[in-house]
Amino acid sequence: MLRRVHFLSGVALALAVAAAGVEARAQAHYPDHPIRVIVAVPAGGGVDTVTRLVTDKMRGLLGQPLVVENKAGVGGSIAAETVFNAEPDGYTILASQPSPITTNPLIYKELNYDPTKLVPIAIMSHVPNVLLVRANFPAKTVQELIAYAKANPGKINYASQGIGTTSHTTAELFQVLTHTKLTHVPYKGTAPAINDLLAGNVDMMFNELATSLQLHRAGTARILAVTIKQRVPAIPDIPTIEEAGVPHFDSDTWHALSAPPKTPDAIVAKLNAAANAAMKDPALLERYKQLSISPGGGSPTEVAAFVKQETQRWGDVIKAAGIQPQ
């Protein structure tokens, strides 16, 4: 009996060693087939645009196609859940705005994934946000908007990319700081929200500059302010929201790549290196400049620390605004 136990133990050890060897060889040859990139917004939004730019450059570095697949809904949670439950082999990764990997647990009562267990790969971009209003909105400045909102509580409606997204939490921060009351109209991403703004079905939106700039230049919508600390070179005549009279206001957005829990460090390192190299590509940087986007980057450890910091930052806003999980 003792010999049998020793024999079985030896077999188990041999199998474990063999499996480890197979896994090591798989990591060494990674990637050897296409990588799915699950984007947390519909096609056409800021995350989608940035993801396609970055992954196109990563393709040449990794030697395999990165196939973009859009899975919008529930503030990005559908995409995040898909990746969370995927095999941790580096062949399914998430491209998202902040909310699916930061604050969604504070917004939704039930999530079928834990964002803290997703593995950070890289920050793809940093994008200024702006206060965008429909072309025929009566307020021409931020102060006129605040005065109008105070005179008409709840009558101004604002679009967002979905509950818990940066566009939503930024509007909540605006209401807290200006003591105003707006009505929230959530959408499943940037594109449908913008379409309704252009149609005049909603009044305003806190949105990424990259998808607002051409609308402003064409006169189909108007930017009243940028929501970061400095003016943006692309629209130097537009004030910051602090200059416009709302102190302590700062909001930008960013786009990240994440992997399923337990993805091996070696695979994460390869993806991180490819993403960082992509963001140094001259053609990509020129396109970013045209869109007023700044490249991201950083090591996985640095990205993890940044995500943790942003979770705390916007979690505090959600709590101050009294947003209840739904």
N, C-alpha and C positions, 0 to 999 in steps of 0.2 A: 504494500500500500504506500509506504514511504517513497519507494522508487517511482511509483506512478505519480505521486505529488510532485517529486523533483522533475520528472519528465514533463508534466503539464506546465510547471513553472518555467522550465526551459523553453518550451514551445511558445508560451506567452511572451517571454522576454525576446525570443527571436522574432516573433511577429511584430512586437513593438519597435524593435530596432529596424526591421525591414520597412515598417510604415514610416518611421522617422526618416529613413533614407529616401523613400519615395517622395515624402513631403519636401525634404531638402532639395532634391533634384527638381521638383516642380517649381519651387521658389527660385532656384538658380536659373531656370529657363523661362521664368515669367517675364512678359506674357507671351503665350504661344497661340492665342486666338483672340477674337475681338472682345472688348470690354464694354459692358452696358453702363451708360451714365444716365441715371434716373434724375430728371430735372423736376423740381418741386413746383413749377409754375407752368401755365400753358405756353405754347410757342409764341414768340414775339415779345415777351417781357424781358426785363433787364437781366435776370438770372439766365434765361435762355440764350440771350445774345452773348453774354460774357462766356458762358459755358462752351458755346460753339466756337468762339474765337480761341479759347485756351486749349480745348481738346483737339482742335484741328492741328495746333502746333505740337501737342503731346504725341499725336499719332506718329509723326516722323521720328520722334525721339524714342518711342517705345517699340516701333516697328509693327504695330497692330492698330486697326481702326478702333476708335472710341465712338460707339453708336449712341446717339442721344435719343432718349425716350422720355416724353413729357407725361408726368402723372400729377396733375393738379388736384387740389381739394384739401379741406380741413386744415387750412393754414400751412400746407406743406406736409402734413402728417402722413398722408397716403404714400407719398414718395419715400418719406423717412422710414415708415413701417416696412415697405417693400425691401429696402436696403438692409434694415435691421435684421430681417429674417432670411436674408440671402446667405449663401455659403461665404465664409470669410477667406475667399481665395483670390480676392483682388479683381474678380471679373464682373462685379456689380458694385458701383459706387454711387454716392449721392451728390448732386449739385443743388445747392439751396441758398435761399435767403436766410437771415438769422433765426427766425422764429422756430422752424422745425428742430433746430439743434440747441436752442436756448430756452425760450419762455413758454413753449406750448403746454408744458405741464401745469402752468399757472392759469391757462386759458381754457383747457379742456379737462373735464372731470375724468374721462377715460381715454387713455392712450394705450395702444397695443405695442408700444416700444418705449425704451428708456433712452432719451437723447444723451444722457451722460455716459452711456456705454458705446455710443458710436465713436469711431476712431478718427480724429482729425487728420486730414491729409495736407491741405493747403488753403490759404485765403487767396482767391483768384483776383479780387478787386475791391476797391473802396470807392464809393460813389456819393457825392453830395446829394442831399435831398433838397427839394424846393417846395414852396407853397404855391400851388397851381390852381387857378380859378378858371371857370368857363369864360369864353370871350366876352359875353354880354353881362357878366356879373357886375352889379352896381358899384361895389367897392373897388377903388383904384389903388389903394395902399393898404398895408397891414392895419394901420390905425383906423382907417375907414371900415375895414372888415370887422375889427373888434367892436367898434361902435355899433355897427349894424347888427352884429350878433347879440350884443347886450340889449339892443332895442327890440330884437326879435328872437327871444330864446327858443331854441329847438327848431327854428324854421330854416336855418341853413343846414343842408345835408352834405356830408362829405363821403367820398368813396374811399375804399381801402382795397388792398390786394387780398384781404381776408382777415378774419378775426385773429388777433395776436401778431399780425405782421408789423413791420416797422412803420408802414403807412398808418396803421391803426394806432399803435402806441404813441407815435409822434403826435397825432391829432389829440389823443388823450392828454399828453403832456401840454399841448397848446391850451386846452381847456382849463387845466389845473392852473397854469401860470397866468392866464388872462381872465379867469373867472367867468368863462362863457359856457354856453350849453349848445352843442351841435348835435345833429342826428346822424348816426353811423349807417352807411349802406355798404356792407361787405360784398366783395366779388371774389371770383376764383382766379385771381391773378391781375397783373397790370393791364394787359390788353383789353379785357372786357370793361374794366373800370374806366380806362381812358376813353373807350368808345362811348360810354354813357356820359362822360364829362363833355365830350365834343358834341354830343347830341343835345346837351342842355338838361339831361335828366338828373344830374347831380351838380352841385355848385362848386365844389372845391375838392382838392386832394393833396396830401403830402406825398410827393412822388420823387423818384430818382431823376436827377438832372438829365441823365443820358436819354431817357424816353420822354422828356419834357421840352428839351431845348428846341427841336425843330418845330414843335407845336407853337412855342412862344414866338419864334422867328417868323412863322407863317401867319401869325395872328389868329390862329384857331383856338388858342387858349393863352392865358397870361400868367407869367411868373411874377408874384408879388415880392418874394424874398427867397434867399437861400438860407438853409437852416444849419449851416456850419459857422465856425468862428471867423472865417475870412471870406471876402468876396471871391467870386470865381472868374478867372480871366476870360472865359467864353462870354460872360454877360457882366462886364465890369460896372455897368450902370445900375444893376440890381443890388439893393442893399442886403446885408445879412439881417436875419430876423431880430437880432439884438439891436442893430442899428435902427431898425424900424420900431423899437420900443418894447421888445419882449426880452427882458434879461434872463440869464441862466438857461438859455435855450440852445441846445446843440443836438443835431440829429443827422447822421449819415447812415448809409446802409453798406453792406458788404456781402460778398458771395463766396461760398466755401465748398470745398470737396471733402467728403467724409466717407469712411469705409465701415463695413459691418463690424460688430464686436468681435474681438479675438483675431482680427486680421493680423497675420505675422508682421513683425517689425520690418523684415527685409522687403516685403511687398510694399508696405507703406512708404518706406524710404525710396523705393524706385519711383512710385507715383509722385511723391513729393519732389524728388529731383527733376522729374520730367515737367511738372507744373512750374517749378521755379525757373527752369531753363526756358520754358515757353513764354514766361512773362518778361524775359529779357530779349525776345525776338523783336528786331526793329520794326517789322511790319505790324506786329501786334501792338507795340507801343504807339505807333503812329495812329492806329485805329482807336486805341484807348484815348489818345490826346484829342481826336476828333469828337469823341463821346464825352469828354471831360471826366474820364475815369482814371483812377490811379491804380497801378498794379499792387497786388498783395505780396504774398511770399512768406518766408519764414520756415523754420523747422517744425515738425509735428509737435514738439514740446512747446514751442512759442505759440503755435496756433491754439493748442489746448488751453494755455494760460489766457490768451485773448478771448476765446469763447467763454471761459469761466467769468472773466471780467464783464463781458457784455451781458451775460445772463444775470449777473447781479445788478448791473446798471438799469436794464429795462424791467427786471423783476421789481425793482423799487418803484418805477413809474406805474406799473400795473397795480401794485398795492396802493400807491398814493391816489390813483384814479378810482379805486374801489371797484375794479373790474372783477366780476365774479366768474368762476369757472362754469362752463356750460357743457 
